[in-house]
Amino acid sequence: MKHGVIVRVGVWLLALSACAAAWAIELNGFTLDGAAIPAREILPGGPPRDGIPAIDRPVFVPAARARHLRPEDRVLGVVRGTIARAYPIAILNWHEVVNDRFGDEAVAVTFCPLCGTGMAFAARAAGRDLVFGVSGLLYQSDVLLYDRQTESLWSQIMAQAVTGPMKGQRLQFLPTAHTTWADWRARYPDGEVLSPDTGHRRDYARDPYAGYRDGAELIFPVNVEDKRLHPKEQVIGVALGGEHKAYPFSALARDGRQTLEDRVGGQPIRLEFDPQARTGRVLDADGRELPSLIAFWFAWLAFHPDTALYEAK
């Protein structure tokens, strides 16, 4: 009888191990085996797949007719050719992805509220246009997108597919402004802005992450910490020539300079910082804008642990 109990316990443990293994390689309906990142570090964020709905049919209004924005409201701005569009953070907080088109070009505009990262991508990989959704999963506290064509998972900050048929494919990170509505409208008075007519019922006047940006606490764990800065200090992150460097807003403000000359990855850059709009951009030696990322310090560090850090003189 004792032997029978041992056998039954052994069978139960084997079944439990099998369930644990199955859970470890599948979350929210996505298979994680063979992932390019540690599968155990992919965490459920709470909502199920598409529980945060992407905007697939965005509606825009001319900037001059926009009545749903105040001058100080934050937006992501994207320019492709002659088209300039702004995407209010108040809307992106609830949706995280806008599948858009600039003429014939597919563009995915993404925002991760937990990392403060707004990134626009040319939504084309492996010779096909992709449409993205929100997986409900996170890696290093950053949103994992998925493409609906192959159901591969994509890391936003890495700009790379980490599971599925697209694993290893990269997206082209487009210059993306993270600034105030007043600043963007002054730059592009004839531009367009995303309408709150999204097809979804959300209270865009309410910030679902109110208070999160001010505290030092993180909701989800990351692998690397560095207490030289507040975890949610905003930085401008630059990646060039295999090197990474972060420029904290606080250091740039202390410097009192709105233009900074530097070198990253052996390449000369010019960083332009606007303390009033709390934004900045990075240009190359020929004055062309380079993709740079405004992010919380903890998020930039989690993906670039070898980053250099600019300090005010």
NORDAZI-V42290 format. One record per pair of residues at least 4 apart in sequence whose ideal C-beta (glycine too) atoms are under 7 Angstrom apart, sorted by sequence separation. I is the first residue (numbers start at 1). J is the second residue. If there is no record, write none. Layout:
i=I j=J
i=I j=J
This chain:
i=1 j=5
i=2 j=6
i=3 j=7
i=4 j=8
i=5 j=9
i=6 j=10
i=7 j=11
i=8 j=12
i=9 j=13
i=10 j=14
i=11 j=15
i=12 j=16
i=13 j=17
i=14 j=18
i=15 j=19
i=16 j=20
i=17 j=21
i=18 j=22
i=19 j=23
i=20 j=24
i=21 j=25
i=22 j=26
i=26 j=30
i=35 j=39
i=37 j=41
i=47 j=51
i=61 j=65
i=69 j=73
i=87 j=91
i=88 j=92
i=89 j=93
i=91 j=95
i=92 j=96
i=101 j=105
i=124 j=128
i=138 j=142
i=163 j=167
i=179 j=183
i=180 j=184
i=181 j=185
i=182 j=186
i=183 j=187
i=184 j=188
i=185 j=189
i=209 j=213
i=211 j=215
i=218 j=222
i=229 j=233
i=247 j=251
i=248 j=252
i=249 j=253
i=250 j=254
i=251 j=255
i=263 j=267
i=283 j=287
i=284 j=288
i=295 j=299
i=297 j=301
i=298 j=302
i=300 j=304
i=301 j=305
i=26 j=31
i=27 j=32
i=37 j=42
i=47 j=52
i=61 j=66
i=79 j=84
i=87 j=92
i=101 j=106
i=102 j=107
i=112 j=117
i=124 j=129
i=125 j=130
i=138 j=143
i=139 j=144
i=146 j=151
i=147 j=152
i=155 j=160
i=161 j=166
i=162 j=167
i=179 j=184
i=239 j=244
i=247 j=252
i=263 j=268
i=264 j=269
i=274 j=279
i=283 j=288
i=295 j=300
i=25 j=31
i=26 j=32
i=101 j=107
i=123 j=129
i=124 j=130
i=138 j=144
i=146 j=152
i=154 j=160
i=161 j=167
i=263 j=269
i=274 j=280
i=283 j=289
i=284 j=290
i=301 j=307
i=25 j=32
i=32 j=39
i=35 j=42
i=77 j=84
i=78 j=85
i=100 j=107
i=111 j=118
i=123 j=130
i=137 j=144
i=146 j=153
i=147 j=154
i=154 j=161
i=155 j=162
i=161 j=168
i=177 j=184
i=237 j=244
i=238 j=245
i=262 j=269
i=273 j=280
i=283 j=290
i=293 j=300
i=300 j=307
i=25 j=33
i=146 j=154
i=153 j=161
i=154 j=162
i=161 j=169
i=196 j=204
i=272 j=280
i=281 j=289
i=282 j=290
i=77 j=86
i=99 j=108
i=100 j=109
i=110 j=119
i=123 j=132
i=134 j=143
i=135 j=144
i=144 j=153
i=145 j=154
i=152 j=161
i=153 j=162
i=237 j=246
i=261 j=270
i=262 j=271
i=271 j=280
i=272 j=281
i=32 j=42
i=135 j=145
i=144 j=154
i=153 j=163
i=160 j=170
i=282 j=292
i=75 j=86
i=76 j=87
i=87 j=98
i=97 j=108
i=98 j=109
i=109 j=120
i=134 j=145
i=135 j=146
i=144 j=155
i=145 j=156
i=152 j=163
i=153 j=164
i=159 j=170
i=235 j=246
i=236 j=247
i=259 j=270
i=260 j=271
i=271 j=282
i=272 j=283
i=281 j=292
i=75 j=87
i=108 j=120
i=152 j=164
i=159 j=171
i=235 j=247
i=75 j=88
i=76 j=89
i=97 j=110
i=107 j=120
i=108 j=121
i=132 j=145
i=133 j=146
i=142 j=155
i=143 j=156
i=151 j=164
i=152 j=165
i=218 j=231
i=235 j=248
i=259 j=272
i=260 j=273
i=269 j=282
i=270 j=283
i=25 j=39
i=75 j=89
i=96 j=110
i=107 j=121
i=132 j=146
i=142 j=156
i=150 j=164
i=152 j=166
i=159 j=173
i=216 j=230
i=235 j=249
i=258 j=272
i=269 j=283
i=24 j=39
i=27 j=42
i=73 j=88
i=74 j=89
i=96 j=111
i=107 j=122
i=108 j=123
i=132 j=147
i=133 j=148
i=142 j=157
i=150 j=165
i=152 j=167
i=216 j=231
i=233 j=248
i=234 j=249
i=258 j=273
i=269 j=284
i=24 j=40
i=28 j=44
i=76 j=92
i=96 j=112
i=107 j=123
i=131 j=147
i=137 j=153
i=139 j=155
i=150 j=166
i=233 j=249
i=258 j=274
i=27 j=44
i=73 j=90
i=105 j=122
i=106 j=123
i=130 j=147
i=131 j=148
i=233 j=250
i=267 j=284
i=268 j=285
i=106 j=124
i=135 j=153
i=69 j=88
i=83 j=102
i=92 j=111
i=130 j=149
i=147 j=166
i=213 j=232
i=229 j=248
i=245 j=264
i=28 j=48
i=29 j=49
i=93 j=113
i=28 j=49
i=81 j=102
i=128 j=149
i=243 j=264
i=252 j=273
i=269 j=290
i=80 j=102
i=81 j=103
i=87 j=109
i=89 j=111
i=243 j=265
i=253 j=275
i=106 j=129
i=241 j=264
i=242 j=265
i=108 j=132
i=240 j=264
i=241 j=265
i=247 j=271
i=60 j=85
i=80 j=105
i=117 j=142
i=240 j=265
i=241 j=266
i=115 j=141
i=238 j=264
i=241 j=267
i=80 j=107
i=114 j=141
i=115 j=142
i=240 j=267
i=78 j=107
i=249 j=278
i=112 j=142
i=78 j=109
i=112 j=143
i=238 j=269
i=99 j=131
i=76 j=109
i=99 j=132
i=76 j=111
i=97 j=132
i=110 j=145
i=236 j=271
i=97 j=133
i=97 j=134
i=119 j=156
i=96 j=134
i=121 j=159
i=117 j=156
i=55 j=95
i=58 j=98
i=117 j=157
i=126 j=166
i=54 j=95
i=125 j=166
i=53 j=95
i=55 j=97
i=58 j=100
i=76 j=118
i=78 j=120
i=115 j=157
i=52 j=95
i=54 j=97
i=55 j=98
i=56 j=99
i=126 j=169
i=52 j=96
i=55 j=99
i=112 j=156
i=125 j=169
i=236 j=280
i=238 j=282
i=54 j=99
i=110 j=156
i=125 j=171
i=236 j=282
i=96 j=143
i=97 j=145
i=122 j=171
i=248 j=297
i=121 j=171
i=122 j=172
i=121 j=172
i=246 j=297
i=121 j=173
i=122 j=174
i=121 j=174
i=119 j=173
i=120 j=174
i=238 j=292
i=246 j=300
i=237 j=292
i=120 j=176
i=236 j=292
i=237 j=293
i=119 j=176
i=255 j=312
i=118 j=176
i=236 j=294
i=237 j=295
i=254 j=312
i=255 j=313
i=251 j=310
i=118 j=178
i=234 j=294
i=235 j=295
i=244 j=304
i=251 j=311
i=246 j=307
i=251 j=312
i=234 j=296
i=235 j=297
i=244 j=306
i=245 j=307
i=248 j=310
i=237 j=300
i=244 j=307
i=245 j=308
i=246 j=309
i=247 j=310
i=232 j=296
i=233 j=297
i=244 j=308
i=246 j=310
i=231 j=296
i=232 j=297
i=235 j=300
i=245 j=310
i=231 j=297
i=232 j=298
i=230 j=297
i=231 j=298
i=237 j=304
i=229 j=297
i=226 j=301
i=222 j=298
i=141 j=218
i=224 j=301
i=54 j=132
i=224 j=302
i=54 j=133
i=141 j=220
i=223 j=302
i=54 j=134
i=218 j=298
i=222 j=302
i=141 j=222
i=224 j=305
i=228 j=309
i=52 j=134
i=138 j=220
i=140 j=222
i=50 j=133
i=140 j=223
i=50 j=134
i=51 j=136
i=49 j=135
i=49 j=136
i=48 j=136
i=47 j=136
i=45 j=136
i=183 j=274
i=44 j=136
i=45 j=137
i=44 j=137
i=45 j=138
i=43 j=137
i=183 j=277
i=42 j=137
i=43 j=138
i=86 j=181
i=78 j=174
i=98 j=194
i=113 j=209
i=183 j=279
i=42 j=139
i=180 j=277
i=41 j=139
i=78 j=176
i=86 j=184
i=179 j=277
i=76 j=176
i=77 j=177
i=179 j=279
i=76 j=177
i=178 j=279
i=37 j=139
i=42 j=144
i=76 j=178
i=77 j=179
i=177 j=279
i=91 j=194
i=95 j=198
i=74 j=178
i=75 j=179
i=84 j=188
i=177 j=281
i=30 j=135
i=86 j=191
i=88 j=193
i=91 j=196
i=114 j=219
i=74 j=180
i=75 j=181
i=85 j=191
i=88 j=194
i=114 j=220
i=28 j=135
i=30 j=137
i=73 j=180
i=77 j=184
i=84 j=191
i=85 j=192
i=86 j=193
i=87 j=194
i=91 j=198
i=28 j=136
i=72 j=180
i=73 j=181
i=86 j=194
i=94 j=202
i=28 j=137
i=71 j=180
i=75 j=184
i=27 j=137
i=71 j=181
i=72 j=182
i=94 j=204
i=70 j=181
i=71 j=182
i=69 j=181
i=91 j=204
i=90 j=204
i=93 j=207
i=94 j=208
i=175 j=289
i=93 j=208
i=30 j=146
i=93 j=209
i=175 j=291
i=178 j=294
i=174 j=291
i=116 j=234
i=173 j=291
i=30 j=151
i=63 j=185
i=30 j=153
i=69 j=193
i=37 j=162
i=63 j=188
i=36 j=162
i=63 j=189
i=35 j=162
i=63 j=190
i=66 j=193
i=35 j=163
i=63 j=191
i=68 j=196
i=63 j=192
i=62 j=192
i=63 j=193
i=32 j=163
i=36 j=167
i=61 j=192
i=31 j=163
i=36 j=168
i=60 j=192
i=61 j=193
i=30 j=163
i=60 j=193
i=60 j=194
i=61 j=195
i=60 j=195
i=58 j=194
i=59 j=195
i=59 j=197
i=57 j=199
i=157 j=299
i=55 j=198
i=158 j=303
i=157 j=303
i=53 j=200
i=142 j=299
i=141 j=299
i=141 j=302
i=140 j=302
i=140 j=303
i=119 j=293
i=117 j=293
i=43 j=220
i=117 j=295
i=116 j=295
i=115 j=295
i=116 j=296
i=115 j=296
i=117 j=299
i=116 j=299
i=115 j=299
